[in-house]
Amino acid sequence: MVYNQSIREMKNSSEYKKYIYWIASNDFTSFKNDLESNNFELRPVKKTSCETLKAKKNIIRYASPEIFNGLCKRQGSWYRESNKAGKYLVVSNEKLLNKYDSFLDTTLSESDFSPQTLPDKSEIKKLINSEEYQSQRPNEWEKKTFKEAIMVRALFTLTGAWGLRDSLRKQWNNHRANHANFLNHEFTTTIDGEEVPYSVTNNNGVCSSCVEFFNIIDQKSRKMVRSCPGAVHFSNVKMEKYYDIQPMNTNSNP
């Protein structure tokens, strides 16, 4: 399902923009030392990859490969099965030195985009059953646990992202469908002549928006992404906002 939207309706906020870099592990130490010698401070995140979005001014945030095995381990399976596996995620509030352009993967900026349509339950199931999703999803991603369900419900309810009747079971198909739409581009909007896929539920139905925020899947395509409740809690992204993900299309693979 495709609809057109005038670029005049699509404005990005100049106040919130992040530059996303992916650095091979054998390049990271020299990269870090060089930036520190140029008055940047590099701080590691401790819990989730989305904490890197707290980068500000001269403070650069980075996530080591081990972060994707931590709190969001199941969700991290998308990273572990991608061509970014083993690399460091680095987020800056400004574009870094030109010599690091080969590592610049994506930009993320706040947008005023609002979709004209979202899928109904039957269309959600169609997205999940699509060949693109079923053939590309990691098996581990589908293996949610009872322990995780309790932890997620407690966190998201306490933070107000979920209502009392929400649960991982209730939102499960929405979680899957959101990733699916970025793989098969069923629901898109036209921006600058490009059919751009977008998150197909409200924030409470999004899980692991890091997969799209940091361009781990659908790496060649621009994306309009809503944040998951976890990203809202652990970083500084907002509910009810779409974020415009624009790949540099230099080193990304399909």
C-alpha positions in Angstrom: 0.0 0.0 0.0 1.6 3.3 -1.1 0.5 6.9 -0.7 2.1 10.1 -1.8 3.1 12.9 0.6 4.5 16.2 -0.5 8.0 17.0 0.6 6.6 20.3 1.9 4.9 18.2 4.6 8.1 16.4 5.4 10.3 18.6 7.6 13.2 17.4 9.7 14.1 19.2 12.9 17.6 20.7 12.7 17.7 20.5 16.5 18.0 16.7 16.7 20.3 14.9 14.3 22.8 12.1 14.9 25.5 10.7 12.8 25.8 6.9 12.9 29.2 5.2 12.3 30.1 1.5 12.3 33.8 0.8 13.1 35.5 -2.5 12.6 37.0 -3.9 15.8 40.6 -3.7 14.6 40.1 0.0 13.7 38.4 1.1 16.8 41.3 1.7 19.1 43.1 4.0 16.6 39.8 5.7 15.8 39.1 6.3 19.5 42.6 7.6 20.2 42.5 10.0 17.2 39.2 11.5 18.2 40.3 11.9 21.8 43.4 13.8 20.6 41.0 16.1 18.8 39.1 17.0 22.0 36.3 14.5 21.7 35.3 12.4 24.6 34.2 8.8 23.9 31.9 7.2 26.4 30.8 3.5 26.3 27.1 2.7 26.9 26.4 0.2 29.6 23.0 -1.4 28.9 21.6 -0.9 25.4 22.7 0.3 22.0 20.0 3.0 22.0 21.9 4.8 24.8 24.3 5.9 22.1 21.7 8.4 21.0 22.6 10.4 24.1 25.6 11.7 22.2 25.9 15.5 22.6 28.3 18.3 21.8 31.8 16.8 21.9 30.7 13.6 23.7 30.6 10.6 21.4 28.8 7.5 22.6 29.7 4.0 21.4 28.4 0.4 21.9 30.8 -2.5 21.8 29.7 -5.8 20.2 29.1 -7.2 23.6 26.2 -4.7 24.2 24.1 -6.6 21.7 24.4 -9.7 23.8 23.2 -8.0 27.0 19.8 -6.7 28.1 18.3 -6.9 24.6 20.0 -10.2 23.6 17.1 -11.6 21.6 16.7 -8.4 19.8 20.5 -8.3 19.2 20.2 -11.3 17.0 19.4 -9.0 14.1 22.9 -7.4 14.7 24.6 -10.7 15.1 23.3 -12.1 11.8 24.0 -8.9 9.9 27.1 -7.7 8.1 27.6 -5.3 11.1 28.3 -8.2 13.5 31.5 -7.6 15.4 31.6 -3.9 14.7 31.4 -1.0 17.1 28.4 1.3 16.9 29.5 5.0 17.3 27.1 7.9 17.4 28.1 11.6 17.2 26.1 14.8 17.5 28.1 16.2 14.6 29.8 14.9 11.5 33.3 13.7 12.3 36.6 14.2 10.4 36.3 13.6 6.6 38.8 10.8 6.9 36.2 8.8 8.7 33.6 9.2 6.0 34.0 5.6 4.9 32.6 4.6 8.4 29.7 7.0 8.2 26.7 4.7 7.7 23.5 6.7 8.4 22.0 9.9 9.7 19.1 10.0 12.1 16.9 13.1 12.5 13.6 13.9 14.1 10.8 14.3 11.6 7.2 15.6 11.5 6.1 12.7 9.3 2.7 11.2 10.1 1.3 8.2 8.2 -2.0 8.5 6.5 -2.7 4.8 7.1 -1.7 1.9 9.3 -2.4 -1.8 8.7 -5.3 -3.6 10.3 -4.9 -7.0 12.0 -5.2 -9.0 8.7 -2.6 -6.8 7.1 -0.3 -7.2 10.1 -0.5 -11.0 9.6 0.2 -10.6 5.9 3.3 -8.7 6.7 4.5 -11.4 9.2 3.8 -14.2 6.7 5.7 -12.4 3.9 8.6 -14.3 2.3 10.9 -11.3 2.9 10.3 -11.4 6.6 10.2 -15.2 7.1 13.5 -15.7 5.1 15.5 -12.9 6.7 14.4 -12.9 10.4 16.8 -14.5 12.8 15.5 -17.6 14.5 16.5 -16.3 17.9 14.4 -13.2 17.4 11.3 -15.3 17.4 12.2 -17.1 20.7 10.7 -14.8 23.3 10.7 -16.2 26.9 8.3 -16.0 29.8 11.0 -14.2 31.9 11.4 -11.6 29.3 7.7 -11.1 29.0 7.5 -10.3 32.7 10.5 -8.0 32.7 9.2 -6.0 29.6 5.7 -5.7 30.9 7.0 -4.4 34.3 9.3 -1.8 32.7 7.0 -0.6 30.0 4.0 -0.3 32.4 6.0 1.5 35.0 7.3 4.0 32.5 3.8 4.6 31.1 4.6 3.2 27.6 2.1 0.3 28.0 -1.3 0.3 29.5 -2.4 -2.2 32.2 -3.8 -4.6 29.5 -0.7 -4.5 27.3 1.7 -7.5 27.3 4.4 -9.0 25.1 1.9 -11.5 23.9 -0.5 -8.8 22.9 2.1 -6.8 21.1 4.1 -9.7 19.6 2.6 -9.6 16.1 3.0 -5.8 16.0 6.7 -6.2 16.9 7.2 -8.6 14.1 5.2 -6.7 11.6 7.2 -3.5 12.1 10.5 -5.2 11.1 8.6 -7.0 8.3 7.5 -3.8 6.7 11.1 -2.6 6.4 11.9 -5.8 4.6 9.1 -6.0 2.2 8.1 -2.3 1.8 4.3 -3.0 1.8 3.4 0.3 3.6 5.4 3.2 2.2 5.3 6.9 1.6 6.9 8.8 -1.3 9.6 11.2 -0.4 11.9 12.7 -3.0 10.7 10.1 -5.5 11.7 7.2 -3.2 9.2 4.8 -1.7 10.1 4.9 2.0 8.8 2.3 4.4 7.7 3.3 7.9 6.8 1.8 11.3 3.3 0.4 11.1 2.1 0.7 14.7 2.1 3.2 17.5 5.1 3.2 19.8 3.7 0.6 22.2 3.7 -1.9 19.3 7.4 -1.3 18.4 10.3 -3.4 19.6 14.0 -3.0 18.9 13.8 0.1 16.9 17.6 0.0 17.1 17.5 -2.4 14.2 16.2 0.4 11.9 17.7 3.4 13.8 21.2 2.0 13.2 20.5 0.7 9.7 21.1 -3.0 10.5 18.4 -4.2 8.1 17.2 -2.8 4.8 20.5 -1.0 4.6 20.1 0.8 1.3 16.7 2.3 2.0 15.6 5.5 3.7 13.2 4.7 6.6 10.7 6.5 8.8 11.0 4.8 12.3 9.1 5.1 15.5 11.0 4.4 18.7 10.3 1.4 20.9 9.5 2.1 24.5 12.9 0.8 25.5 14.6 3.4 23.3 12.5 6.2 24.9 13.4 5.0 28.3 17.2 4.5 27.8 17.9 7.4 25.4 16.4 10.8 24.5 14.1 9.9 21.6 10.4 10.8 21.9 7.1 9.0 21.8 4.8 9.9 18.9 7.7 11.0 16.7 9.0 9.4 13.5 12.8 9.5 12.9 14.2 9.9 9.5 16.9 7.3 8.8 19.0 8.2 5.7 21.7 5.7 4.7 24.8 7.1 3.2 24.8 4.1 0.7 28.6 3.8 0.7 29.4 0.6 2.6 25.9 -0.8 3.2 24.8 -4.1 1.7 21.2 -5.0 0.9 
